[in-house]
Amino acid sequence: IDLSADLFGQTLTSPLLNASGVHCQTKEELNDLANTSNLGAMVTKSATLQAREGNPNPRYYDLENGSINSMGLPNLGYDFYLDYVLQEQTKPTILSVAALSAADAITLLKDLQASDYQGPTELNLSCPNIVGEPQLAYDFEATDRVLSEVFSFYTKPLGVKLPPYFDLVHFDKIAAVLNKYPLTHVNTINSIGNGLWVDVDQEQVVTKAKGGFGGLGGTMVLPTALANVRALRQRLNDSIKVLGTGGVTSGADIFAHILCGADLVSVGTQVMKEGLGTYDRLAEELKAIMAEKGYQSLADFRGKLKEL
Ligand code: RRO
């Protein structure tokens, strides 16, 4: 059984990625990912121009069926992650960047364009946890304006991280915007923004910032993630790869993401719960399913979901 996959021309030994934000903030964490078997490629914590402390604790909370987070974009700053991918990288890596304003996004990407970095980058248009800031990709015109400006100068591989959409017309609208640009990929989904968990014993919320509203991940978001992978794969140009993220806890979940059209599949919440050994377990489970079905490679079933 061959689990190899392609990351914009680089061959990966596995289609698995970490979801950005999970175990990818510090040099030590990034080096751990580089040494994690069955993790085909890695993604860095979304970086902003200036380093950020993030939101106050508690800011991550484990739920029975997933997780809720209000991290608030803690990161060591864009320069740190750029240095890491330029000098320390030993495994194919996607550099994730975020911006608190459109102007910051342009400043950051102009610097990246001028740098020696030639690898893949992902612009996070969907962080749900910044006080007072909307998730940019829910504003189709604003997304179009930012991408139009970015691609007036940016010529290196660039994709975007999207929030989940819940309406078929919204899929049509975001796909129409994205199809105008030479994007390498979309990564879908970010956490489902602004969920709320209630601790009934304590009669209180479980994370501090924003009155307890935070991004949902894990099992509870799997159907939403699959819908977003499927709907975007059906609408985007073939040249735009789809990276599936959300709700993976088993090899069957990875198989489902790939059936919906995912080129690569990320795992976040489950790695928070189970540790970096998750990727070995998932790869074995995926191989067992493929063996039982008689599939040799991921291409044998990618995008081949049947309708009734
Ligand atoms: O740091 C965060 O609060 C965060 C980010 Br940037 C994101 O894109 N998604 C998320 O669930 N949390």
Boltz pocket constraint, residues with backbone or C-beta under 6 A from the ligand:
constraints:
  - pocket:
      binder: B
      contacts: [[A, 20], [A, 21], [A, 46], [A, 69], [A, 70], [A, 71], [A, 72], [A, 73], [A, 74], [A, 98], [A, 124], [A, 126], [A, 127], [A, 128], [A, 129], [A, 190], [A, 191], [A, 215]]
      max_distance: 6.0
